[in-house]
């Protein structure tokens, strides 16, 4: 009796901790401050198997548990998912699974199959809502709809599935050993508890992303050594991968802010850390430190009330789903072996209208105004109208995450682009973008950058931006620096933009494209720290071969000069190639153009 009273008091406190005051001055919102996740892997497997079985029999996935569950039985009229089954058991046993056998879960399943509902079964269970919210935070991204690329009848196609879509952190084919070490003592720096799970593996073993998400941390920490921190797409989970390999800890090209897919290689096992000196092997045995932090409120992320759960049982669950990898013999880098994406289940939310606005030069001199040059006042008029009408800028990462994984875009997204890299963009457009809260992409040409640097001048009346100017833009976070080719922004010598010259052989043409795209890629990476992912075709000239090489080199979006407003669709990343754009000439406000496009 005393145990039950203490448990009830603890859960009540967990559900009533104030976070921050609501913006409208209402009562402060509440969030969970403590979770002790101890669900055994066999129970999770059993519950998930029943969920998947229901999906196959009904032809659609069982309803996922809600992200918040303040009341017992909330949304329980829908088909019960695996998290709801586990939440029911958690509420029944108070989170103590030592005496809970698989038979208890089977008994619950039998009741549901006999026609009872989770709403009726959970009615009156005081803490069912707590366990539902807590377990959803832990497990909410591990299972659901996804798709893998398969070959059928000699053709590649995407096969949609439902089930476990998260991956074990150690790639398939690589040995590891582990035991439940969460909470053990650690003494380096100061005495503390081990808030993670160690998986012993050889140095260089590929580490994969357990769940799709955004890279929030990437770099050195004296405790974790080289480490990566990835936030789940629903922002509820923060995955921490530490003690990565010395000298080459991360997957090639991985950068802070990147969106990664579940199963992507993100780094390599090592033994760095336990030293304030960067790139030091201060750990005796090579291993991956794998941690999972829950975030119910942003105040918890880096504050004193952090919630780290024991990942041991989750790694045992994920041991049945290990991501395959392949090794490039030249670079010695590993990459995932099977293309993967997370499917987007709701058809009505699959398609989003995305205007891509094409600007070029911004000049005060009226004599220069025309098809490709507008005044600062005209640009401000556009931005003010966009702001007043609820438009919000989107980045390349956001567009790609929606197309590949269905991560929702902003309600009225817009992509503002500036071609050629004129210095007047910096002088006139940059302060206006900051004033109205918009971001933009600038597509730069390598030859133009070199020309500016040779002249040694940054004049808004005629100059292009230099590397140093672009570096400062990238650091401020308002501009994304992307590719407009290195030396193909011309129509001369029988070649128009990236098109093939008359009589040019395949060998010479492909070599020219690869060389040009590699040069501008290296220049942009040297300036911004990351390789370009978006390419705007110079002069609007396109070719099948150029598109092929751009995809081969990792470009995820290409922009044409074809006029119009296109759409992007979740689960259809191919629509991000040869996207239409809206040209904004002088004398025709963007409001008039966009309103004309909509009807």
Phi, psi and omega in degrees: 000316180297319180300316182295322179295317179295320179296316180299318179296318180298314180294322179298318178295322181296331183267355186236021178280122179291144176262268178228158179294139176296153185298331183272008178082009180285187180300144180298142178287158184244151178212158178290139181244357182207134175219128175246095186270112184230020182295124181294147181303319180301323178293319178297318179297318181294316180293319181292322178300321179292320178299314180295320178299317177298321179298315182294321183287327183267343181087002177209161183290143174298152184298131178290153177294146180294155181291331174230147184218074184290337183240141177300135177083005181300133179064015185283352177289342177280169177300133183290134175262175186296328181291324178295324177298315182291325177296322178298314179295321179298318178293326180293318186255005181064028179079006180258103187263009183299326182256000181273119180259165177304336180298328181295320178290321180295326177296318178295316179299319180299320179296318179294320180290337177277000175111353177287158181247160177295331178298314181287321182291325183269356182301128180087356178278108190301324188251011179299319180299320178298311182294326179295315179292318182295313182289330175294321178297323181284315192250359191302334182254001187281335181226155179154202180277140175203174179217145175235152180272126180232161178255124179229126180055038177081000180239144179274138179211161180268127180254115181277141183219171174223131180156207180292120182242358174271158184240152172297144184292340177261126184299154179297141178093359180243130183285152174204162174228149179200163173209168185283101184245012180295133179090354177295160183283146173227146187237349181297129179083304178195161179286132183200170177267151179280106185263055179187194183224127182266130175245111184283123181208165181289150175302134180095355177297130181294135176254131182246157177290126179294317184224153176296146180177192183247134179288112180263330180226141179202114180153206187257140172220134187297336179274314183265355183066215173290127184214158177235135174241123184237126178266134179297159184296332176271003176068009182276333186238141176238115182264132186240119181242117189229171181065039182286170191300144175292144176074313179229072186281327191250159173298144182303129176086351181294134182220155176300133183098346179293150170260125180247155177261152174305131180094350176292142174288127181244343181180194186222141180299141177207209178211038180280160177118188182055041178196137175287346181273123184300145175066041180249134173276090181260000180258140184285320185242134179295132177193164173258124170271119183243119181236152176231119176252137176263141181230101176272336178213142185299338177297339182277339190303306181240013182271193183280339183262054180281146180242108175249129182254163179282115183274002189303308182293328178293320178295328176292321175297315184284350179298340178277355184222083181252134185282132177282148181225158175233152184248132175277116184296337181277310182273343184065020178267146175260144173223162180298149184265338183236120176303141188215148171207154178270122183288157179250115193284326188269112185300323184292344180253010185285326189252134179228131175285126184230099173290131175245108187270132182252111171252165173230267185257149176240116184223145176279330183294113183298332180296337181269349184291143181177214185298323186243009180223127177235172181270160174303323179296322179293320177297317179297322177301317178298311184295321179296317179295318178299316180298314182293336183257016169081013178285147178226138179294148171235153180258170177301316180301318181293319179295315181295318180297323178291313184292323184272325188232359177077014176295124188303140173273170175296159189299315178234079185284150174212143178243117180262125183234146179232117182272147167091338175080037177295145177292337179295338174299319180290316186290317185255315187284321185304310179295329179288321176299316179294322181298319185258001173078035179246157172245168182207164172251141172240130182258114189256153178247126183305316180300322182290323177296314180296323178299315180297318181291328177291322178288333178068030184221144175236087183247125183294349181277339184205349188276159165262161181286142177273171177301318182294321177296316180294325178298318178294320177300314182297322181294328182285340174085003179274328184247141168256128182266115184232178194264138175232022183089164176270312185216035183241017179268067180198167174228088183203166178054037176078007179236135175247110181057231183272003183291157179289137175285152182300129178080003183284133180286160177303316183300312181291322182293313180295323179296318179298314181298312182296320180294315181296312182293327178291320180297312181291327177297317179294321180296313182293320179296323178294330181277317189255342183089000178216149181287148178293149178238352183236137180232127174257123184295123177297134179065006183075004181281129183233161174208153178299320182294319179296318179298320179298314181292320179299316178297318179301327183268008172096008177288134183256341182222135169232143184244133178263185170251013175294128187278139178145171177252120181263188177228154172243145184232134178298133180085003181229070183296341179296339178289351179278357179260142181056043181292146177287158175224161176255118179275131180253099177273166176293142177090353179232099184303148179300325179302318180293321181293311184290321178294327176292324180292331183269000174140000000 
